[in-house]
Amino acid sequence: MKQQILVIGAGFGGVWSALSAARQLDLNDRQDVEISVLAPQAELRIRPRFYEPDVHEMKAGLQALFEVAGIRFVQGLADRIEVAGKTVEYVDARGERQSMPYDRLVLATGSHVMRPNLEGVSEHAFDVDTLEAAARLEAHLHALAEQPDSVARNTVVVCGGGFTGIETATEMPQRMRALLGEDASVRVIVVERGPKIGAAFGEGISPSIVQASEALGLEWYLGATVASVDTNGVTLDDGRHIESRTVIWTVGFRASPLTAQIPGERDPLGRLYVDHNLKVVGQPDIYAAGDTAYAATDDLGNFAAMSCQHAISLGRHAGNNVAAELIGAATQPYRQPKYVTCLDLGEWGAVYTEGWDRQVKLIKDEAKQLKRQINSVWIYPPVADRTAALAAADPSIPVA
């Protein structure tokens, strides 16, 4: 019977884990190990693009790619990990409970936006966390055009001024005018609890965010916190009410709840501590990749962020190492010392920085061209050609 490597998740971490494991087995001409990917659908959903229009197109099919790479796809939603018994339970496409055994497991089930227990948030706020959620937002935006002109119809409130919030907010003026007309009195308001625009990004990048906000007409409510959401808008903690039919929640992300089923230390975001090979600390048979892994990128105290930039490299290393360890080959410690940021700023352009201190290298049109290249080419999976796909999964390839 073949030994089993099971990868849970078909996001960036999961796809590249599976391909890299296949590459390692291919290099060693091993036919006695089977790689399976367990996920709700055989497609990579391009989550970094969910703030854009036409969100239904933001996915890439994986079935043909997995077939040429010799990877078995199992459709289902994992909900229980039996560490002692080395099995994963899941609900299959028919709604029936199933289980799969594993010899080695790679947990790559990503992260999700945190919705707080505030009045009205669950019922009335949108988000761009999943393709389905982003599609609901897009359908809602299209439906606004059928409503009579009003302040509430024309106003979008984005809760949170972090990476997702800024990219979503700066895209909204163009999206709203495309639907409501160029003469519509569109307002986009960002509610941010921090004292400055883009404060979390540092002094280098924040001026570009300020300039883009001014050019696009974005309004920032700084030092403010949402108290509740209703059908007519948002109430802030100081009592102010903002009329809006469109409230988008972008605050806070947390690792998949499946991390809690694996004994081990976790960071405040729920990510599992892993060693330099991305093996979960204290678990001899379990690896983590992508947003489930709390992984050091270098020896300077920097850790991987919840981003596709890190998830791709984490996946390549986790897959390589889980297969190498299983067959007795040499592993390759995870290192990703180069860190970049490319923040989309709507029609104004973008800003590109390098280093953890975010030194600005490109702004406006030059940065926008790079952002389009990243979003439409670089982060997509390889074509369904075995040689090309396995070559692309080499953990030595720099991501940034």
Phi, psi and chi 1 to 4 in degrees:
 res  aa     phi    psi   chi1   chi2   chi3   chi4
   1 MET       -  138.5  178.0  178.3  -76.1      -
   2 LYS   -71.2  146.9  -68.9 -174.5  176.1 -177.5
   3 GLN   -73.6  152.2  -62.8 -174.1   87.5      -
   4 GLN  -118.4  122.9  -60.6  -68.4  -38.6      -
   5 ILE  -104.0  119.9  -65.6  174.5      -      -
   6 LEU  -111.9  124.0  174.3   58.4      -      -
   7 VAL  -107.5  122.9  178.3      -      -      -
   8 ILE   -99.4  118.5  -48.9  179.0      -      -
   9 GLY   114.1  138.2      -      -      -      -
  10 ALA  -121.0   32.8      -      -      -      -
  11 GLY   -85.5 -162.6      -      -      -      -
  12 PHE   -59.6  -46.2  -66.0  100.1      -      -
  13 GLY   -63.2  -42.1      -      -      -      -
  14 GLY   -70.8  -45.3      -      -      -      -
  15 VAL   -60.0  -48.0  168.0      -      -      -
  16 TRP   -74.1  -26.0  -71.9  104.1      -      -
  17 SER   -63.7  -47.7  -70.4      -      -      -
  18 ALA   -64.0  -45.0      -      -      -      -
  19 LEU   -65.3  -39.3  -70.5  173.5      -      -
  20 SER   -70.2  -36.7 -170.3      -      -      -
  21 ALA   -63.0  -41.6      -      -      -      -
  22 ALA   -62.7  -39.1      -      -      -      -
  23 ARG   -62.3  -44.4  172.2 -175.7  173.6  -85.4
  24 GLN   -63.9  -41.9  178.1   63.7 -113.6      -
  25 LEU   -66.2  -37.8  -63.2  177.2      -      -
  26 ASP   -65.0  -41.8 -172.7   70.1      -      -
  27 LEU   -60.7  -33.3  -72.3  173.2      -      -
  28 ASN  -100.6    7.6  -70.6  -83.8      -      -
  29 ASP    51.9   48.7 -165.5   25.0      -      -
  30 ARG  -102.4  121.6  -64.5  -66.1  -68.1  -98.1
  31 GLN  -107.8    2.0  -33.7  -85.8  -61.0      -
  32 ASP   -96.8   12.8   56.8  -21.9      -      -
  33 VAL  -128.2  133.9  179.6      -      -      -
  34 GLU  -110.2  136.3 -177.1  175.7   53.9      -
  35 ILE  -107.5  128.3  -56.9  164.9      -      -
  36 SER  -124.5  142.6  -60.6      -      -      -
  37 VAL  -114.7  123.8  172.4      -      -      -
  38 LEU  -107.5  119.4  170.6   62.5      -      -
  39 ALA  -159.9  161.0      -      -      -      -
  40 PRO   -65.4  -27.4  -25.2   35.8      -      -
  41 GLN  -151.0  151.4   58.0  -82.1  -43.5      -
  42 ALA   -87.1   64.3      -      -      -      -
  43 GLU  -153.3  143.8   58.0 -172.0   31.2      -
  44 LEU   -91.0  115.9  174.7   60.8      -      -
  45 ARG   -89.5  124.3  -62.5 -175.8  161.7 -169.0
  46 ILE   -84.1   75.3  -46.6  -60.0      -      -
  47 ARG   -55.8  -37.1 -170.8 -175.2 -168.0 -171.6
  48 PRO   -60.7  -10.7  -25.5   36.2      -      -
  49 ARG  -106.8    7.5  -59.8 -170.7   65.7 -177.1
  50 PHE   -70.1  -10.5  -72.7  173.3      -      -
  51 TYR   -82.2   -9.1   65.0   92.4      -      -
  52 GLU   -86.4  163.4  -60.5  179.5   38.9      -
  53 PRO   -73.5  172.4   26.6  -34.4      -      -
  54 ASP    55.9   47.1  -59.7  -41.7      -      -
  55 VAL   -65.6  -23.0   69.9      -      -      -
  56 HIS   -61.5  -18.8   61.3  -79.1      -      -
  57 GLU   -88.7   -5.8  -61.4  177.2   -1.8      -
  58 MET   -85.7   60.7  -51.9  -52.4  178.7      -
  59 LYS  -155.9  158.6   58.1 -172.5  178.1 -178.9
  60 ALA  -134.3  127.8      -      -      -      -
  61 GLY   -65.9  145.1      -      -      -      -
  62 LEU  -119.6  -11.9  -64.0  171.3      -      -
  63 GLN   -58.4  -48.8 -169.8   67.2   56.1      -
  64 ALA   -65.2  -39.6      -      -      -      -
  65 LEU   -62.1  -46.8  175.0   62.3      -      -
  66 PHE   -62.4  -39.3  -75.2  160.3      -      -
  67 GLU   -63.5  -45.6  -73.2  176.4    0.2      -
  68 VAL   -70.0  -25.3  -60.6      -      -      -
  69 ALA   -87.8   -3.4      -      -      -      -
  70 GLY    76.3   30.0      -      -      -      -
  71 ILE  -106.4  130.1  -63.2  164.4      -      -
  72 ARG   -86.1  129.6 -178.9  170.4   71.6  115.3
  73 PHE  -101.5  133.3  175.4   73.6      -      -
  74 VAL  -121.8  119.6  178.9      -      -      -
  75 GLN   -83.8  124.2 -173.9  173.8   12.6      -
  76 GLY   171.3  167.1      -      -      -      -
  77 LEU  -113.0  110.7  178.9   64.5      -      -
  78 ALA   -70.1  136.1      -      -      -      -
  79 ASP  -136.5   -3.1   59.4    8.5      -      -
  80 ARG  -150.7  130.2 -175.1  174.0  178.1   80.3
  81 ILE  -115.1  118.7  -59.6  172.0      -      -
  82 GLU   -96.8   93.8  -70.1  -76.4   -2.4      -
  83 VAL   -63.8  -44.0  174.9      -      -      -
  84 ALA   -64.2  -41.1      -      -      -      -
  85 GLY   -89.3   -4.6      -      -      -      -
  86 LYS    54.6   51.7  -61.9  174.5   71.1  169.3
  87 THR  -136.4  155.6   59.9      -      -      -
  88 VAL  -123.1  128.5  171.4      -      -      -
  89 GLU   -97.0  145.1  -64.0 -178.1   10.4      -
  90 TYR  -151.6  165.0   64.8   98.2      -      -
  91 VAL  -104.4  122.9  178.2      -      -      -
  92 ASP   -83.0 -175.9   68.5   14.8      -      -
  93 ALA   -65.2  -21.2      -      -      -      -
  94 ARG   -90.9   -0.2  -61.9 -175.7  -59.4  -85.6
  95 GLY    85.6   10.8      -      -      -      -
  96 GLU   -97.5  147.6  -61.5  176.0   -1.1      -
  97 ARG   -80.3  136.0  -67.0 -158.3   64.5   79.7
  98 GLN  -136.8  170.3  -54.2  -73.7   -9.1      -
  99 SER  -142.3  151.0   67.0      -      -      -
 100 MET  -130.3  135.9  -70.2 -177.8   65.6      -
 101 PRO   -85.1  160.4   32.3  -34.8      -      -
 102 TYR  -146.2  150.9   64.8   83.1      -      -
 103 ASP   -92.8  -37.5  -66.6  -75.9      -      -
 104 ARG  -136.1  142.2  -63.0  -67.4 -175.6  -85.6
 105 LEU  -122.4  137.6  177.2   70.5      -      -
 106 VAL  -116.5  116.5  179.5      -      -      -
 107 LEU   -91.1  115.1 -175.9   66.1      -      -
 108 ALA  -139.2   51.9      -      -      -      -
 109 THR   -95.1   11.4   43.3      -      -      -
 110 GLY    73.3 -150.8      -      -      -      -
 111 SER  -143.4  172.8   60.9      -      -      -
 112 HIS  -144.4  155.6   61.8  -80.6      -      -
 113 VAL   -71.0  143.5   70.1      -      -      -
 114 MET   -93.5  117.7  -66.3  -69.1  -68.4      -
 115 ARG   -97.6  119.0  -76.3 -179.6  173.2 -105.9
 116 PRO   -74.2  164.6   30.7  -36.2      -      -
 117 ASN   -84.0   64.4 -172.7   25.0      -      -
 118 LEU  -110.8  146.1  -68.6  177.8      -      -
 119 GLU   -55.1  124.4 -179.4 -178.4  -10.0      -
 120 GLY    85.5  -10.4      -      -      -      -
 121 VAL   -64.5  -48.0  170.3      -      -      -
 122 SER   -64.0  -37.4  -64.2      -      -      -
 123 GLU   -82.0  -34.1  -62.1   88.8  -13.8      -
 124 HIS  -118.9  -12.3  -55.6  -60.3      -      -
 125 ALA   -95.0  142.9      -      -      -      -
 126 PHE   -96.0  170.0  -64.4   90.4      -      -
 127 ASP  -151.8  173.2   64.4   64.2      -      -
 128 VAL  -123.3   37.3  -69.7      -      -      -
 129 ASP   -81.0  -36.1 -171.4   42.9      -      -
 130 THR  -125.8  164.2   64.5      -      -      -
 131 LEU   -61.8  -41.0 -169.8  146.6      -      -
 132 GLU   -63.5  -42.4  -70.4   81.8    4.6      -
 133 ALA   -66.1  -42.5      -      -      -      -
 134 ALA   -65.9  -33.6      -      -      -      -
 135 ALA   -68.3  -36.7      -      -      -      -
 136 ARG   -63.7  -41.7  -76.6 -165.5  -64.5  -87.7
 137 LEU   -61.8  -43.7  170.8   60.9      -      -
 138 GLU   -63.8  -41.9 -174.1  158.5   33.9      -
 139 ALA   -62.6  -39.2      -      -      -      -
 140 HIS   -62.9  -43.8  164.7   79.4      -      -
 141 LEU   -61.6  -41.0  -65.7  177.3      -      -
 142 HIS   -64.1  -37.3  -80.6  -89.3      -      -
 143 ALA   -69.3  -22.8      -      -      -      -
 144 LEU   -59.8  -31.8  -70.3  176.4      -      -
 145 ALA   -62.7  -22.2      -      -      -      -
 146 GLU   -86.1   -8.7  -55.5  -59.1  -40.5      -
 147 GLN   -90.7  153.2  -61.9 -178.5   15.5      -
 148 PRO   -65.8  151.8   21.5  -32.0      -      -
 149 ASP   -59.9  131.6 -175.1   27.3      -      -
 150 SER  -162.1  163.5   69.0      -      -      -
 151 VAL   -60.2  -44.0  170.5      -      -      -
 152 ALA   -64.9  -41.3      -      -      -      -
 153 ARG   -63.7  -37.7 -176.0 -159.5   72.1  160.6
 154 ASN   -87.7   -0.7  -63.0  -18.0      -      -
 155 THR  -110.0  130.0  -59.1      -      -      -
 156 VAL  -112.6  130.6  176.5      -      -      -
 157 VAL  -112.5  121.0  177.3      -      -      -
 158 VAL  -103.8  119.0  176.6      -      -      -
 159 CYS   -91.3  106.5  -56.1      -      -      -
 160 GLY   114.7  127.5      -      -      -      -
 161 GLY  -109.7   35.2      -      -      -      -
 162 GLY   -87.2 -162.2      -      -      -      -
 163 PHE   -57.4  -53.2 -157.3  101.1      -      -
 164 THR   -64.9  -41.0  -58.3      -      -      -
 165 GLY   -62.5  -43.1      -      -      -      -
 166 ILE   -67.1  -45.4  -69.0  169.8      -      -
 167 GLU   -64.6  -38.1  -67.8 -159.6  -37.9      -
 168 THR   -67.2  -45.8  -59.2      -      -      -
 169 ALA   -65.9  -43.2      -      -      -      -
 170 THR   -71.6  -19.7   52.8      -      -      -
 171 GLU   -83.2  -22.3 -171.4   74.3   11.3      -
 172 MET   -66.4  -39.9  -83.7  -62.6  149.8      -
 173 PRO   -56.1  -45.0  -28.1   36.9      -      -
 174 GLN   -66.4  -42.7 -178.4  179.2   12.9      -
 175 ARG   -64.7  -43.0  -68.7 -175.9   68.7  176.2
 176 MET   -67.2  -43.4  -70.6  -72.3  -78.3      -
 177 ARG   -69.0  -30.7  -69.5 -166.8  176.3   96.2
 178 ALA   -64.0  -27.6      -      -      -      -
 179 LEU   -97.2  -35.7  -63.1  169.2      -      -
 180 LEU   -99.9  -12.6  -56.3 -179.1      -      -
 181 GLY   109.6  147.8      -      -      -      -
 182 GLU   -63.9  -23.0  -73.1  -61.9  -38.5      -
 183 ASP   -93.0    0.7  -64.0  -31.3      -      -
 184 ALA   -64.8  142.8      -      -      -      -
 185 SER   -84.5   72.4  -60.2      -      -      -
 186 VAL   -76.4  135.6  172.0      -      -      -
 187 ARG  -123.3  134.6  -67.4 -180.0   72.3 -163.0
 188 VAL  -124.4  120.8  178.3      -      -      -
 189 ILE  -118.3  131.9  -61.4  168.9      -      -
 190 VAL  -107.5  123.1 -178.1      -      -      -
 191 VAL   -97.8  116.8  177.6      -      -      -
 192 GLU  -133.0  128.0  165.2   58.9   31.4      -
 193 ARG   -75.7  -18.2   66.1  177.5   57.2 -173.5
 194 GLY   -70.0  162.9      -      -      -      -
 195 PRO   -82.9  -15.8   30.4  -35.0      -      -
 196 LYS  -135.5  154.8  -66.3 -178.1  179.3  179.9
 197 ILE   -68.3  125.6  -64.9  174.8      -      -
 198 GLY    65.7   25.6      -      -      -      -
 199 ALA   -59.1  -35.0      -      -      -      -
 200 ALA   -69.2  -15.7      -      -      -      -
 201 PHE   -91.9  -11.2  -66.2   93.0      -      -
 202 GLY    96.0  167.9      -      -      -      -
 203 GLU   -67.9  -26.2  -65.1  -61.7  -36.9      -
 204 GLY   -69.6  -42.2      -      -      -      -
 205 ILE   -92.2  -25.7 -163.0  171.8      -      -
 206 SER   -61.6  -34.8   57.6      -      -      -
 207 PRO   -59.0  -36.2  -27.5   36.9      -      -
 208 SER   -66.1  -38.1  -67.5      -      -      -
 209 ILE   -65.9  -40.2  -57.7  171.0      -      -
 210 VAL   -63.5  -47.1  171.4      -      -      -
 211 GLN   -61.9  -44.3  -69.6  174.3   33.5      -
 212 ALA   -62.9  -42.4      -      -      -      -
 213 SER   -60.8  -43.7  -63.8      -      -      -
 214 GLU   -65.2  -43.2  -68.5  174.2  -10.2      -
 215 ALA   -66.5  -34.6      -      -      -      -
 216 LEU   -91.3   -7.6  -62.6  170.2      -      -
 217 GLY    80.4   19.2      -      -      -      -
 218 LEU   -68.6  142.1  -94.9   61.6      -      -
 219 GLU  -108.0  136.0  -57.5  172.3   44.5      -
 220 TRP  -113.5  127.9  -74.8   72.9      -      -
 221 TYR  -102.6   98.2  -75.9   31.6      -      -
 222 LEU   -89.9  154.6  -62.1  169.5      -      -
 223 GLY    62.5   27.2      -      -      -      -
 224 ALA  -118.9  150.3      -      -      -      -
 225 THR  -132.1  140.1  -57.8      -      -      -
 226 VAL   -74.2  130.6  172.9      -      -      -
 227 ALA   -98.9  -35.4      -      -      -      -
 228 SER  -163.1  162.3   64.7      -      -      -
 229 VAL  -128.2  140.4 -178.4      -      -      -
 230 ASP  -137.8 -176.1   56.6   55.7      -      -
 231 THR   -66.1  -18.0   55.3      -      -      -
 232 ASN  -108.2    5.5  -64.1  -49.7      -      -
 233 GLY   140.8 -147.6      -      -      -      -
 234 VAL  -126.8  138.5  169.1      -      -      -
 235 THR  -108.6  129.0  -59.9      -      -      -
 236 LEU   -89.5  167.7  -55.4 -178.2      -      -
 237 ASP   -67.4  -16.7   58.2  -10.8      -      -
 238 ASP   -93.8    7.1   61.0    5.6      -      -
 239 GLY    96.9  -13.4      -      -      -      -
 240 ARG   -65.3  142.6  -73.7  179.1  -67.6  174.1
 241 HIS  -118.9  130.9 -173.6  -92.3      -      -
 242 ILE  -108.4  119.4  -53.0  169.9      -      -
 243 GLU   -72.0  127.3  -69.8 -174.6   52.3      -
 244 SER  -165.3  139.8  174.4      -      -      -
 245 ARG   -91.7   -9.8  -69.9  -85.0 -172.0  -94.5
 246 THR  -131.2  103.4  -51.0      -      -      -
 247 VAL  -114.9  125.0  178.5      -      -      -
 248 ILE  -117.9  122.5  -53.3  172.5      -      -
 249 TRP   -94.6  123.7 -166.2  -92.8      -      -
 250 THR  -131.3   15.5   69.0      -      -      -
 251 VAL   -91.4  122.6 -178.3      -      -      -
 252 GLY    78.0  129.5      -      -      -      -
 253 PHE  -125.1  150.2  -73.3   81.3      -      -
 254 ARG  -138.7  147.2 -172.7  171.1  178.8   82.8
 255 ALA   -62.2  155.7      -      -      -      -
 256 SER   -46.5  139.0  161.0      -      -      -
 257 PRO   -62.6  -16.1   19.1  -30.5      -      -
 258 LEU   -63.6  -21.7  -75.8  178.1      -      -
 259 THR   -61.5  -29.2   59.5      -      -      -
 260 ALA   -70.1  -15.8      -      -      -      -
 261 GLN   -88.2   -2.1  -62.9 -171.6   22.2      -
 262 ILE  -108.7  117.6  -62.7  173.8      -      -
 263 PRO   -59.1  128.8  -24.0   34.7      -      -
 264 GLY   160.0  168.6      -      -      -      -
 265 GLU   -79.7  141.2 -172.4  175.6    1.4      -
 266 ARG  -127.8  151.4  -75.0  169.6  -73.6  -83.7
 267 ASP   -82.9  176.3   80.5  -27.5      -      -
 268 PRO   -60.1  -19.1  -28.0   36.8      -      -
 269 LEU   -91.8    3.7  -59.9  179.1      -      -
 270 GLY    88.4    3.6      -      -      -      -
 271 ARG   -77.6  142.6  -62.6  180.0  -64.3  177.8
 272 LEU   -80.3  134.9  -70.4  156.8      -      -
 273 TYR   -66.0  132.7  -83.5   60.7      -      -
 274 VAL  -126.4  158.1  -65.9      -      -      -
 275 ASP   -86.7 -171.9   64.7   15.9      -      -
 276 HIS   -66.6  -17.4   59.7  -82.7      -      -
 277 ASN   -94.9    1.4  -76.2  -33.6      -      -
 278 LEU    74.6   19.2  -56.1 -176.9      -      -
 279 LYS   -80.1  134.7 -177.6 -176.3  -68.7 -173.3
 280 VAL   -61.9  129.2  174.6      -      -      -
 281 VAL   -60.7  125.0  174.8      -      -      -
 282 GLY    89.1   -2.2      -      -      -      -
 283 GLN  -122.2  106.2  -64.8  -62.5  -31.0      -
 284 PRO   -68.7  -17.4   24.5  -34.1      -      -
 285 ASP  -119.4    8.4  -55.7  -43.9      -      -
 286 ILE  -126.7  131.1  -58.3  176.3      -      -
 287 TYR  -116.3  160.4  -68.7   68.6      -      -
 288 ALA  -130.7  146.3      -      -      -      -
 289 ALA  -143.0  154.4      -      -      -      -
 290 GLY    72.0 -142.6      -      -      -      -
 291 ASP   -72.5   -5.2  -68.6   -2.2      -      -
 292 THR   -90.0   -6.5   62.2      -      -      -
 293 ALA  -108.4  128.6      -      -      -      -
 294 TYR   -97.4   94.6 -176.7   60.6      -      -
 295 ALA  -122.7  133.1      -      -      -      -
 296 ALA   -72.7  129.9      -      -      -      -
 297 THR   -87.5  -20.0   61.7      -      -      -
 298 ASP  -157.6 -169.2   52.0   36.0      -      -
 299 ASP  -101.4   16.7  -63.3  -38.6      -      -
 300 LEU  -105.3    6.4  -57.3  175.1      -      -
 301 GLY    93.3   12.9      -      -      -      -
 302 ASN   -96.0  142.2  -63.2  -51.1      -      -
 303 PHE  -125.4  150.1  -72.7   80.4      -      -
 304 ALA   -55.8  139.8      -      -      -      -
 305 ALA   -90.3  165.4      -      -      -      -
 306 MET   -79.6   87.5  -73.2 -178.3  169.0      -
 307 SER  -153.6  156.8   67.7      -      -      -
 308 CYS   -67.1  -29.9   62.3      -      -      -
 309 GLN   -53.6  -45.4  172.4 -175.4  176.4      -
 310 HIS   -84.5  -34.6  -74.0  112.5      -      -
 311 ALA   -62.0  -37.9      -      -      -      -
 312 ILE   -62.7  -48.6  -68.8  169.9      -      -
 313 SER   -68.7  -39.4 -174.2      -      -      -
 314 LEU   -59.7  -41.5  -73.8  164.5      -      -
 315 GLY   -63.8  -45.3      -      -      -      -
 316 ARG   -59.1  -40.5  -74.5  173.1  176.1  159.9
 317 HIS   -75.1  -42.8  -76.8   82.5      -      -
 318 ALA   -62.2  -45.2      -      -      -      -
 319 GLY   -64.5  -44.7      -      -      -      -
 320 ASN   -57.8  -46.5  178.3   81.8      -      -
 321 ASN   -76.3  -34.2  -67.8  -19.5      -      -
 322 VAL   -66.2  -38.9   72.7      -      -      -
 323 ALA   -72.2  -42.2      -      -      -      -
 324 ALA   -61.7  -44.0      -      -      -      -
 325 GLU   -65.6  -35.9 -173.6  -96.1  -23.8      -
 326 LEU   -68.1  -36.7 -174.6   61.0      -      -
 327 ILE  -100.7    0.7   65.4  175.2      -      -
 328 GLY    83.8   23.4      -      -      -      -
 329 ALA   -94.3  172.1      -      -      -      -
 330 ALA   -74.1  136.1      -      -      -      -
 331 THR   -88.5  169.9   58.5      -      -      -
 332 GLN  -128.4  107.0 -175.8  166.9  -30.3      -
 333 PRO   -56.5  141.8  -23.8   33.7      -      -
 334 TYR   -74.1  125.8  167.9   69.3      -      -
 335 ARG  -144.5  136.5  -78.9  -66.5  179.6  -92.4
 336 GLN  -147.3   69.9 -165.4  172.5   -4.0      -
 337 PRO   -67.7  -27.5   24.1  -34.6      -      -
 338 LYS   -85.4  130.5 -174.2  174.6 -178.7 -178.6
 339 TYR  -128.4  132.3  175.2   63.3      -      -
 340 VAL  -129.9  159.9  -55.5      -      -      -
 341 THR  -131.3  131.0  -58.4      -      -      -
 342 CYS  -130.5  103.3 -162.2      -      -      -
 343 LEU  -101.8  120.1 -179.7   67.4      -      -
 344 ASP   -74.0  135.2 -160.9  -14.8      -      -
 345 LEU  -128.3   42.5  -65.1  171.7      -      -
 346 GLY    61.6 -143.6      -      -      -      -
 347 GLU   -66.4  -20.6  -71.8 -175.1  -68.1      -
 348 TRP   -65.3  -33.9 -177.1   85.3      -      -
 349 GLY   135.3 -129.5      -      -      -      -
 350 ALA  -160.9  175.5      -      -      -      -
 351 VAL  -137.3  132.4   56.4      -      -      -
 352 TYR  -118.0  130.1  168.6   76.1      -      -
 353 THR  -129.6  160.4   68.9      -      -      -
 354 GLU  -127.0  146.1  -66.1 -177.7   -4.6      -
 355 GLY    88.8  157.8      -      -      -      -
 356 TRP   -67.6  -19.0  -70.0   95.5      -      -
 357 ASP   -90.4    4.4   57.2  -11.1      -      -
 358 ARG    52.0   69.1  -66.8 -165.0  170.7   97.3
 359 GLN   -82.6  121.9  -60.6  175.1   32.7      -
 360 VAL   -69.3  127.9  175.7      -      -      -
 361 LYS  -114.6  -34.8  -58.8  -62.8 -178.0 -179.0
 362 LEU  -140.7  146.3  -60.4  171.4      -      -
 363 ILE  -138.3  167.4   62.2  168.8      -      -
 364 LYS    54.7 -126.0  -59.5 -166.0   77.6  171.6
 365 ASP   -64.5  -40.3  -68.4  -16.9      -      -
 366 GLU   -62.6  -44.3  -74.9 -174.6  -60.9      -
 367 ALA   -68.2  -34.9      -      -      -      -
 368 LYS   -64.1  -41.3 -171.7   74.5  168.1 -172.8
 369 GLN   -60.5  -41.1  -68.7  175.4   22.6      -
 370 LEU   -65.8  -41.8  177.4   59.8      -      -
 371 LYS   -60.5  -42.4 -177.5   67.5  173.0 -177.7
 372 ARG   -63.2  -38.5  -71.6 -178.1  178.2  134.6
 373 GLN   -64.9  -43.4 -176.1   77.4    0.9      -
 374 ILE   -61.9  -51.1  -67.7  168.9      -      -
 375 ASN   -70.3  -30.7  -88.1    8.7      -      -
 376 SER  -104.7  -12.3   62.2      -      -      -
 377 VAL  -130.6  -60.2  179.3      -      -      -
 378 TRP   -62.3  -36.9  -66.6   -1.1      -      -
 379 ILE   -90.5   -0.3   63.2  175.8      -      -
 380 TYR   -80.7  153.5  -84.6   69.8      -      -
 381 PRO   -69.9  162.3   26.0  -34.3      -      -
 382 PRO   -70.7  167.0   25.4  -33.7      -      -
 383 VAL   -68.9  163.0  -63.0      -      -      -
 384 ALA   -79.9   64.3      -      -      -      -
 385 ASP  -127.1  122.7  174.0   86.3      -      -
 386 ARG   -58.2  -49.0 -179.9  177.3  175.5   84.2
 387 THR   -61.3  -47.2  -59.8      -      -      -
 388 ALA   -67.1  -39.6      -      -      -      -
 389 ALA   -66.7  -45.1      -      -      -      -
 390 LEU   -69.4  -35.6  -63.1 -171.1      -      -
 391 ALA   -63.9  -36.9      -      -      -      -
 392 ALA   -70.2  -16.3      -      -      -      -
 393 ALA   -91.3    6.9      -      -      -      -
 394 ASP   -63.3  121.5 -173.8  -16.0      -      -
 395 PRO   -65.5  -13.3   23.0  -33.5      -      -
 396 SER   -75.5  -14.4  -59.8      -      -      -
 397 ILE   -71.5  124.7  -62.1  172.8      -      -
 398 PRO   -71.4  138.9   25.7  -32.8      -      -
 399 VAL   -87.7  -35.8  174.6      -      -      -
 400 ALA  -131.6      -      -      -      -      -
